[in-house]
Amino acid sequence: MRRFYAQLQNISDKDILLDDEESKHLSRVLRLQIGDGVEVVDGEGQLYKAEVAEISKRSCRLNILETKKSNESTIKLWMAVAPTKNLNRWEWFLEKATEIGIGRISPILCQRSERKVLKIDRQLRILREAMKQSQRLYLPHLDEMMDFQSLIEKSKDFEGKKYIAHCEEGNKELLKNLHQSNENALILIGPEGDFHPDEISMAEANDFKAISLGESRLRTETAAIAACHTITLINA
């Protein structure tokens, strides 16, 4: 069954209003008709079975037939990642992390970052499409890009384990051996040139534990996906 996304503010007890983009997809691309059955997710953990009630050029109204609540894990996974110079690789990470299961994504600007600007609207579209395609019911929260120090400040209120993956020498445990099930996790992944030593020191001074993701030296987006998948498997 075709699946669409609607913000919670556009969902009442009886019906759902699709926005312009989703309405165009329903009417012009899929050419659905009044009475056709569809599914809608709100990104907040609920799935709605519905049927098309009204079709117009800019909005479509759906009648709600049934509502189901997600049984997905409520463990929080927050990843702060330095966006890659190659935008396609960053967008690949957004898509795959959403498919695997992630709660929050924070693009961070580090001393060695090569990409300093992102268009949040395009990123949100990627997250929504990945959520629908993978049949997940939660839309990851996406932050505006922030500098490394701001991320560290925000992390002080985080209730869970905090990790930083870097390539410097030192005593680092494998994430898969260190993290325990049913624990929230915040993981920092640096840019192509790795974190600056000052950033590593700042993180460790704020209760971040240095971790390893294995023997191989991974690209930024690969490391981020490896960490995301590790936490998801531990909490499966």
N, C-alpha and C positions, 0 to 999 in steps of 0.2 A: 504494500500500500504506500502511496506517495506521502512523504513526510515534509512538514513545513515548520517554520519557527515563528513564534509570536511572543512579544514582550508581555509580561504579566499584566501590565497596565491596559493591554488591549484584550484581555480575557475576562468575561463576566461569568456568572453562574450558568448562563444558557448559551452564550455565543462567543465567537472569536472574530476579531477584525484583523486581517492580514495587512501588512504595510505594502507600500507601492511595489517594492522589489519582489516580495513573495507573491503578491497578486498578479504581477506580470508573468511570473513563472507558471503560476497555476493556469491562467487564462490563455496566454499567448504561446507559451512553450509547450506545456503539457496538454493544453486545450481541453481541460476538464469541464464538465457540464454540471448544472444544478442537479443535486441528488447524488453525485459521485461521492464515494467515501474517501476520507483522507485521515492522516494522523498529524498532530501538532505537538511540538515540544515547547516549553516555556523557558528552558535553560535553568530552571530552579528545581528540577526533579520530578516534574509531572508530565504525563503523556495523556493527550486527549484524543479520543476517537470522535470523529465529527463527519458531517456531510456538508457539501457546498449548498448554501442557501441563496446567496446573491452574488452576482459577478458584475463588476464594473471595471473601467479602465485603470482606476487608481486604487481601488480597494475591493476586497472580497469578504463576505461575511459567511461564517460557518456555524452551523448548529452543533452544539456539543451533545454527543450521545453517551459518552462514558469517560470517566477520568480515572487514571491509575497513578499511584505514587511509586517512585523509584525505590528499588532495594539495593542500589549501588552503595559501596562503602562510603562512610562519612569521614574517613581519615583524610586529613588535609595534606596535600602535597603542593608546596609553593616553590617554584623555581625562578631564580634570578639569573638571567643569562645575558651575556654581552652579545648583541646582534652581530651577525657575520657581515663582512664586507660584501659578499655575494648575497644579494637579497633573496634569491631563490632558495638558498640553503636555510636561511632564517625562516622563510615561509614553510619550508618542508618540516622544520622542527615544530612550528605551531600546529600544523596539520596532524603530524604523527603523535605529538604529546596529547592532543585532544582525543585522538582515537584510543590511546592507551589508557588515559585517565589522569587528569591533572586539575588542581583546583584554582591555582593562581599563577600567572606569568608576569614577571617584572623584567622588562628590558633595562639593562644597566649600562651606563657610560663609564668606562674604566680608563685608566691612564694610557693604556695601549690600544684602546678601541679604534677601529678604522671606520666603523659606521656610526654616525652621530645623529641621524635623522630617520624617523619612521613615520609612515602614514597610518594612523590608528584605525581609520575607517576600513582600509583594505585588510588589515590584520583581523579585525572583527568579522568581516565577511568570511575569511578563511576559517576562523574558529567555528562560526555557525554552520558552514557547510560540512566541516569535519564532524561536528557533533551529530548532525542529521545523518550523514553517511554511515557513521559507526554505530548509530542507534543508541547513543548515550543521551541521557536526559539532563545533564548538567553542563552549562556553558562556562568554561574557565573565565575567571576574572582577569582582565588584561589591564595592567597599569600603563600610564604614560611613561616614556623613558625617564629615568632618574639617574643621578650620579651615584657613584659607589657609596660615598659617605651617607647620602640620604637613605639608601637601602639599609645600611647598617643601623641607622637611627630607627627606621621603621621596624627592623627585626627585633628590637628590644622588647616589644610587646608580644612576640610570637611564643606560643605555648607548644613546645615540641623540641625535637632535636635539630641542631643547625650544623650544616656541613659546608666545607669549601673544597672543591676539587682543583688542584693545581699541579704543575709539572716540576716544581722545585724539589730538590733532594730533602729527605727528612723521614721521620717515622710516621707513616700513613697506613691506616688499616683499610682493607677492602670494605666498601660500602655494604656489600652483601653479608659480610660477617659482623659488621658493627651495628647496623640498624635492626631494631626489634619490631615485631608486628604490633599493630594497634597504636603506633606512635606517629604523631604528625611530624613532617619533615620539611625543612627549608634548605635548599641546596644552591650554592653559588657556582656558576660555570663562567669562566673567563673568556676573553677574546682570543683571536688566533695567536697573538704574541704572549699569551698567558697573563695572569695577574701580575702586577708590579709587586715586588717584595713588601713595599709599604702597605699595600692593600691586604696582603696575606697577614701581615702583623696586626693590622687593624681588626680584621675578621677574627683572628685567634684571640685577641684581647677582649672580644665581645662574644665569647663562648662558642665560636665556630670551630668544629673539629675537622682537621685536614684528613681527606680521604683519598683512596685510590680506586679507580674503576677497572684496574687490570694492568697487564704489562705493556699493552700497546699504547702508543701516543695517539690519541683520538682528536679528530677535528672538533671544533666547538659544538656543532649541532649533533654530531655523533655521541659525544660525551653527555650532552644534555638528554638525549633519548635513552642512552644506556642507564643513566641515573634514574630517569623517570620510570623505566621498565623495571629496574631492580626494586624500587620502592613498591610499585604496584604488585609485583610477584610476592614480595614479603607479606603484603597485606591481603593477598588473595584468599 
